[in-house]
Amino acid sequence: MSSLRLGYIPLIDAAPLIVAHEMGFAAEEGLRFDIVRLNTWAQSRDMLGAGMIDAAHMLMPIPVAQAIGLGPRMPALDLVMYLSHGGQAFAVNTDIAARLRAEGYAFDFADARRAGTALRRVIKGPLRVGVPFMFSTQLELTHHWLRACGFAPEDLDLRTVPPPMMADALAAGEVDAFCVGEPWPSFAVERGIAALLLPGPAVWAAPPEKGLVLRRDFTETRGAETGALMRAIWRAGRWLDEPDHRGAAAEIMSRTEYLDLPSELAERGLTGRLTVTPRGELRQAPGFLAFHSGGASFPWKSQAALIARNIALRHGLDPMAAMRAAMPHFRTDLYRQHLRSAGAALPGASLRIEGMIDADRTVPAERGQMVLRADRFFDGFVFDPPTPDSSES
């Protein structure tokens, strides 16, 4: 049996790694996991680059940033599959929440336009927003949402805070709001210091969140272990997306060695049934978090291109060159190679126009048909990626 060392940050969306270990999917593939809890995303990236871990639960924009030269020099990092879509929430402090309520905002936790324009009305001066990393889906969602609702660049002061520290940063007045993955938004509400304003999928219906990231030299020299790892985690994601399994998953994730929180808090993010204010107001967020369904684990090259374009524009780089550099690091070839035998649904293409699907849609697949999740942006934004080189398809 081969041993692999996997790094994770304590978040609900690390569940595929942990469930693969706890429920025996790894053992069925001949693997033993040593799961290592890490503190920050920079630590995760650097330990993977140094070979101190074999694979990482990682923010999907990190390998994009590395590919376009925004990060420390290290071996090439590849995202071989997604671990999750969604699972994030925007939170504000109780002072802002009170101002929003005085303006008549009802905390419906669903309408991004209404929430963003209400926030724009009550904020005077820069809004300090905590995000877990400067290359993160949370930063992408924050930029897209607030810019579309009237916030100018100078109106936003984005600050990086490790996910477990978000509530402390809010309580200390270091940030006014934050966007982070569960369970940390719910943890802040439970402490009575925050209200949840919006789920991430209200901005982008299926925001790609975490990926399984490996060094390219690992995938090239240890192909059998790469495939076994991908199949174990793919099966764990499929298990997680069975509604009847979410309660058991919450119990596993809440254990001391993982999140070390009450299982009820872990269950909120897994079910999408969230307490959004300290008053106890409940909201259901359909499609809040997906691990497998609707092709959620497929690493679309068009999403690598979209994130590369956004990062390049913010950093004064050539967007086309950035997109070309990033797309080869989303390994649709390895996904097809290693998951075809497991029965994964495989799209007929490796890139698509992002933001075009208003509702879950049945599309042709490599074999038969498959369902793709809705991926609309709240403001109608669409992104048509460049055609990759033949070597990237």
C-alpha positions as CSV (number, residue, x, y, z in Angstrom):
1,M,0.0,0.0,0.0
2,S,1.4,3.4,-1.0
3,S,1.4,6.3,1.5
4,L,0.6,9.9,0.3
5,R,0.8,13.0,2.4
6,L,-2.1,15.4,1.7
7,G,-2.3,19.0,2.9
8,Y,-5.6,20.7,3.7
9,I,-6.9,23.9,5.3
10,P,-9.7,23.4,7.9
11,L,-12.8,24.1,5.7
12,I,-15.9,22.1,4.8
13,D,-14.7,21.7,1.2
14,A,-11.7,19.6,2.4
15,A,-14.3,16.8,2.9
16,P,-13.4,14.8,-0.2
17,L,-9.8,14.2,1.1
18,I,-11.0,13.4,4.6
19,V,-13.9,11.2,3.5
20,A,-11.7,9.3,1.1
21,H,-9.5,8.5,4.1
22,E,-12.2,7.9,6.7
23,M,-14.7,5.9,4.5
24,G,-12.1,3.6,2.9
25,F,-12.1,5.0,-0.6
26,A,-8.3,5.5,-0.4
27,A,-7.7,2.0,0.9
28,E,-9.8,0.5,-1.9
29,E,-7.3,2.1,-4.3
30,G,-4.3,0.8,-2.4
31,L,-3.5,4.1,-0.8
32,R,-2.8,5.3,2.8
33,F,-3.4,9.0,3.4
34,D,-1.4,11.0,5.9
35,I,-3.7,14.1,6.1
36,V,-1.9,17.2,7.4
37,R,-3.7,20.2,8.7
38,L,-2.1,23.5,7.5
39,N,-2.7,27.0,8.6
40,T,-2.5,29.3,5.5
41,W,-2.7,29.0,1.7
42,A,0.8,30.2,1.3
43,Q,2.0,27.4,3.5
44,S,0.0,24.9,1.4
45,R,1.5,26.2,-1.8
46,D,5.0,26.3,-0.5
47,M,5.0,22.9,1.1
48,L,3.6,21.4,-2.1
49,G,6.3,23.1,-4.1
50,A,9.0,21.9,-1.8
51,G,7.8,18.3,-1.9
52,M,6.8,18.3,1.8
53,I,3.3,17.1,0.8
54,D,2.4,15.1,-2.2
55,A,-0.9,16.8,-3.0
56,A,-3.0,19.7,-1.7
57,H,-6.6,20.9,-1.2
58,M,-6.0,24.3,-2.7
59,L,-7.7,27.4,-3.9
60,M,-8.2,27.0,-7.6
61,P,-6.6,30.4,-8.6
62,I,-3.2,29.5,-6.9
63,P,-1.9,27.3,-9.7
64,V,-3.1,29.9,-12.2
65,A,-1.1,32.6,-10.4
66,Q,1.9,30.3,-10.3
67,A,1.6,29.6,-14.0
68,I,1.7,33.3,-14.9
69,G,4.6,34.1,-12.7
70,L,2.9,35.6,-9.6
71,G,4.4,33.5,-6.8
72,P,7.6,32.0,-5.7
73,R,9.7,30.0,-8.1
74,M,8.9,26.3,-7.8
75,P,8.1,23.3,-9.9
76,A,5.0,23.4,-12.1
77,L,1.7,22.9,-10.2
78,D,-1.2,21.3,-11.9
79,L,-4.9,21.2,-10.9
80,V,-6.0,17.7,-11.9
81,M,-9.7,17.9,-10.7
82,Y,-11.9,20.1,-8.7
83,L,-12.9,19.2,-5.1
84,S,-15.8,21.5,-4.8
85,H,-17.9,24.3,-6.2
86,G,-19.5,27.0,-4.0
87,G,-19.6,26.8,-0.2
88,Q,-18.6,30.4,0.4
89,A,-20.6,33.2,2.1
90,F,-20.2,37.0,2.5
91,A,-20.5,38.2,6.0
92,V,-20.7,41.7,7.5
93,N,-20.3,43.0,11.0
94,T,-23.3,43.7,13.2
95,D,-23.0,47.5,12.8
96,I,-23.3,47.2,9.0
97,A,-26.0,44.6,9.4
98,A,-28.0,47.1,11.6
99,R,-27.6,49.8,9.0
100,L,-28.8,47.5,6.3
101,R,-31.8,46.5,8.3
102,A,-32.6,50.2,9.0
103,E,-32.6,50.7,5.2
104,G,-35.1,47.9,4.8
105,Y,-32.8,45.1,3.6
106,A,-34.4,41.8,4.5
107,F,-31.3,39.5,4.5
108,D,-33.0,37.2,1.9
109,F,-29.6,35.6,1.2
110,A,-30.3,35.2,-2.5
111,D,-30.4,38.4,-4.5
112,A,-26.9,39.6,-5.3
113,R,-28.0,42.9,-7.0
114,R,-30.3,43.8,-4.1
115,A,-27.6,42.9,-1.5
116,G,-24.8,44.8,-3.3
117,T,-26.8,48.0,-3.9
118,A,-28.0,48.0,-0.3
119,L,-24.4,47.6,0.9
120,R,-23.3,50.4,-1.4
121,R,-25.9,52.8,0.1
122,V,-24.8,52.2,3.7
123,I,-21.0,52.2,3.3
124,K,-19.2,55.5,3.7
125,G,-15.5,55.3,2.9
126,P,-13.5,52.2,2.0
127,L,-15.0,48.8,2.8
128,R,-12.4,46.5,4.4
129,V,-13.1,43.0,3.2
130,G,-11.3,39.9,4.4
131,V,-10.4,37.2,1.8
132,P,-8.4,34.1,2.5
133,F,-5.7,34.8,-0.1
134,M,-5.0,37.3,-2.9
135,F,-5.4,34.5,-5.4
136,S,-8.7,33.0,-4.4
137,T,-12.3,32.4,-5.7
138,Q,-13.4,34.6,-2.7
139,L,-11.5,37.6,-4.1
140,E,-12.8,36.9,-7.6
141,L,-16.4,36.8,-6.3
142,T,-15.9,39.9,-4.1
143,H,-14.5,41.9,-7.0
144,H,-17.1,40.8,-9.5
145,W,-20.1,41.4,-7.2
146,L,-19.1,44.7,-5.6
147,R,-17.7,46.3,-8.8
148,A,-21.0,45.4,-10.6
149,C,-23.0,47.1,-7.7
150,G,-21.2,50.4,-7.8
151,F,-18.1,50.0,-5.7
152,A,-15.0,51.5,-7.4
153,P,-11.5,50.0,-6.8
154,E,-10.7,52.7,-4.2
155,D,-13.8,51.8,-2.3
156,L,-12.5,48.3,-1.5
157,D,-9.7,47.5,0.9
158,L,-9.1,43.7,0.5
159,R,-7.1,42.1,3.3
160,T,-5.9,38.5,3.5
161,V,-6.9,36.5,6.6
162,P,-6.6,32.8,7.2
163,P,-10.0,31.2,7.1
164,P,-10.1,30.1,10.8
165,M,-9.1,33.6,11.8
166,M,-11.9,35.5,9.9
167,A,-14.2,35.8,12.9
168,D,-11.4,37.1,15.1
169,A,-10.4,39.7,12.5
170,L,-14.1,40.8,12.3
171,A,-14.4,41.0,16.1
172,A,-11.1,42.9,16.4
173,G,-12.3,45.5,13.9
174,E,-9.6,44.6,11.4
175,V,-12.1,44.0,8.7
176,D,-15.7,45.2,8.2
177,A,-16.8,42.2,6.1
178,F,-15.4,39.0,4.7
179,C,-15.9,36.2,2.1
180,V,-14.7,32.8,3.1
181,G,-15.8,29.1,3.0
182,E,-17.9,27.4,5.5
183,P,-17.8,26.7,8.5
184,W,-16.2,30.0,9.3
185,P,-19.1,32.3,8.2
186,S,-21.5,30.2,10.4
187,F,-18.9,30.3,13.2
188,A,-18.9,34.1,13.1
189,V,-22.8,34.2,13.2
190,E,-22.8,31.8,16.1
191,R,-20.5,34.1,18.0
192,G,-23.0,36.9,17.5
193,I,-20.6,39.2,15.6
194,A,-21.7,38.8,12.0
195,A,-24.6,38.5,9.7
196,L,-24.5,36.6,6.4
197,L,-25.4,38.7,3.4
198,L,-25.0,36.4,0.4
199,P,-23.9,33.0,-0.6
200,G,-21.1,32.8,-3.2
201,P,-23.4,31.0,-5.8
202,A,-25.7,34.0,-5.8
203,V,-22.9,35.9,-7.6
204,W,-21.7,33.0,-9.8
205,A,-24.0,30.0,-9.8
206,A,-21.3,27.4,-9.7
207,P,-18.1,29.1,-8.5
208,P,-15.2,26.7,-8.8
209,E,-13.6,26.7,-5.3
210,K,-10.9,24.1,-4.4
211,G,-8.9,21.8,-6.5
212,L,-6.7,18.8,-6.0
213,V,-3.3,20.2,-6.9
214,L,-0.1,18.2,-7.5
215,R,3.4,18.9,-8.8
216,R,3.7,18.1,-12.4
217,D,6.8,16.0,-11.8
218,F,4.7,13.8,-9.4
219,T,2.0,13.2,-12.1
220,E,4.7,12.4,-14.7
221,T,6.7,9.9,-12.6
222,R,4.0,8.4,-10.3
223,G,1.2,8.0,-12.7
224,A,-0.4,4.9,-11.0
225,E,-0.5,6.8,-7.7
226,T,-1.9,9.9,-9.4
227,G,-4.8,7.8,-10.9
228,A,-5.5,6.0,-7.6
229,L,-5.6,9.3,-5.7
230,M,-7.9,10.9,-8.2
231,R,-10.3,7.9,-8.2
232,A,-10.4,7.7,-4.4
233,I,-11.3,11.4,-4.1
234,W,-13.7,11.3,-7.0
235,R,-15.6,8.4,-5.3
236,A,-15.6,10.4,-2.0
237,G,-17.1,13.4,-3.8
238,R,-19.8,11.2,-5.3
239,W,-20.6,9.8,-1.8
240,L,-20.7,13.3,-0.4
241,D,-23.3,14.5,-2.9
242,E,-25.8,11.9,-1.7
243,P,-28.1,14.0,0.5
244,D,-28.4,11.2,3.0
245,H,-24.7,11.2,3.6
246,R,-24.3,14.9,4.5
247,G,-25.1,14.3,8.2
248,A,-22.5,11.6,8.5
249,A,-20.0,13.8,6.7
250,A,-20.7,16.6,9.2
251,E,-19.9,14.3,12.0
252,I,-16.6,13.3,10.4
253,M,-15.6,16.8,9.6
254,S,-16.4,18.1,13.1
255,R,-13.9,15.8,14.8
256,T,-11.1,17.3,16.8
257,E,-8.4,16.3,14.3
258,Y,-10.3,18.1,11.5
259,L,-12.5,21.2,12.1
260,D,-12.8,20.7,15.9
261,L,-16.3,22.3,15.9
262,P,-19.8,21.1,16.8
263,S,-21.2,18.9,14.0
264,E,-24.3,21.2,13.8
265,L,-22.0,24.0,12.5
266,A,-20.3,21.7,10.0
267,E,-23.7,20.5,8.8
268,R,-24.9,24.0,7.9
269,G,-22.5,24.4,5.0
270,L,-23.0,20.8,3.9
271,T,-26.7,21.2,3.6
272,G,-27.0,24.9,2.6
273,R,-29.4,25.5,5.4
274,L,-27.7,28.5,7.1
275,T,-28.4,30.7,10.1
276,V,-27.8,34.1,8.6
277,T,-28.1,36.4,11.6
278,P,-27.5,36.2,15.4
279,R,-31.4,36.5,15.6
280,G,-31.5,32.9,14.3
281,E,-33.0,33.7,10.9
282,L,-32.7,30.6,8.7
283,R,-32.2,30.6,4.9
284,Q,-31.9,27.7,2.5
285,A,-29.3,28.2,-0.3
286,P,-30.0,25.7,-3.1
287,G,-26.9,24.3,-4.7
288,F,-24.7,26.0,-2.0
289,L,-22.0,23.3,-2.1
290,A,-21.3,20.6,-4.7
291,F,-18.5,18.0,-4.8
292,H,-19.6,15.8,-7.7
293,S,-23.0,16.4,-9.2
294,G,-23.4,18.3,-12.5
295,G,-19.8,17.6,-13.6
296,A,-18.5,19.6,-10.6
297,S,-15.1,17.9,-10.5
298,F,-14.1,18.5,-14.2
299,P,-11.2,21.1,-14.4
300,W,-12.4,23.3,-17.3
301,K,-9.6,25.0,-19.1
302,S,-11.9,27.9,-19.7
303,Q,-12.1,28.6,-16.0
304,A,-8.3,28.7,-15.8
305,A,-8.4,31.2,-18.7
306,L,-11.1,33.3,-17.0
307,I,-9.2,33.5,-13.7
308,A,-5.9,34.2,-15.5
309,R,-7.5,37.0,-17.4
310,N,-8.8,38.6,-14.2
311,I,-5.5,38.3,-12.3
312,A,-3.5,39.6,-15.3
313,L,-5.8,42.7,-15.6
314,R,-5.4,43.5,-11.9
315,H,-1.6,43.1,-12.1
316,G,-0.9,44.9,-15.3
317,L,0.0,41.8,-17.3
318,D,-0.9,40.7,-20.8
319,P,-4.3,38.9,-20.5
320,M,-3.8,36.7,-23.6
321,A,-0.4,35.6,-22.6
322,A,-1.7,34.8,-19.1
323,M,-4.6,32.8,-20.4
324,R,-2.2,30.8,-22.7
325,A,0.1,30.1,-19.8
326,A,-2.6,29.0,-17.4
327,M,-4.7,26.6,-19.4
328,P,-2.2,23.8,-19.7
329,H,-2.1,23.6,-15.8
330,F,-5.8,22.5,-15.7
331,R,-5.3,18.8,-16.6
332,T,-8.3,17.7,-18.4
333,D,-6.1,15.0,-20.0
334,L,-5.3,13.4,-16.7
335,Y,-9.0,13.7,-15.6
336,R,-10.0,11.8,-18.7
337,Q,-7.2,9.3,-18.5
338,H,-7.6,8.3,-14.8
339,L,-11.4,8.7,-14.3
340,R,-12.8,7.2,-17.4
341,S,-12.4,3.7,-16.0
342,A,-14.2,4.9,-12.8
343,G,-17.3,5.8,-14.8
344,A,-16.9,9.6,-14.6
345,A,-19.0,11.6,-17.1
346,L,-16.6,13.2,-19.5
347,P,-17.6,16.4,-21.5
348,G,-16.9,16.3,-25.2
349,A,-14.8,19.5,-24.9
350,S,-12.3,20.9,-22.4
351,L,-13.4,24.5,-22.5
352,R,-16.7,26.3,-22.9
353,I,-18.2,29.8,-22.7
354,E,-18.5,30.5,-19.0
355,G,-21.7,32.0,-17.6
356,M,-24.0,30.7,-20.4
357,I,-26.0,28.1,-18.5
358,D,-29.0,29.5,-16.7
359,A,-30.3,26.2,-15.3
360,D,-28.9,22.7,-15.0
361,R,-28.6,21.3,-18.6
362,T,-28.2,18.0,-20.2
363,V,-25.4,18.0,-22.8
364,P,-23.5,15.4,-25.0
365,A,-20.7,13.6,-23.2
366,E,-17.9,11.4,-24.4
367,R,-20.3,8.5,-23.8
368,G,-24.0,9.4,-23.9
369,Q,-25.1,12.5,-22.0
370,M,-24.3,14.3,-18.8
371,V,-25.8,17.1,-16.7
372,L,-23.8,20.4,-16.3
373,R,-24.6,22.7,-13.4
374,A,-26.0,26.2,-14.0
375,D,-23.1,28.6,-14.1
376,R,-24.7,32.0,-14.7
377,F,-23.3,35.2,-13.2
378,F,-25.9,37.5,-11.5
379,D,-25.2,40.4,-13.9
380,G,-25.2,38.4,-17.1
381,F,-21.5,38.4,-17.6
382,V,-20.2,35.7,-20.0
383,F,-16.6,34.8,-20.9
384,D,-15.5,33.3,-24.2
385,P,-12.1,31.8,-23.8
386,P,-9.4,31.7,-26.4
387,T,-8.9,28.4,-28.3
388,P,-6.1,26.4,-26.6
389,D,-3.2,25.1,-28.6
390,S,-3.7,21.5,-29.8
391,S,-1.3,20.3,-27.1
392,E,-3.6,21.8,-24.4
393,S,-6.9,20.2,-25.5
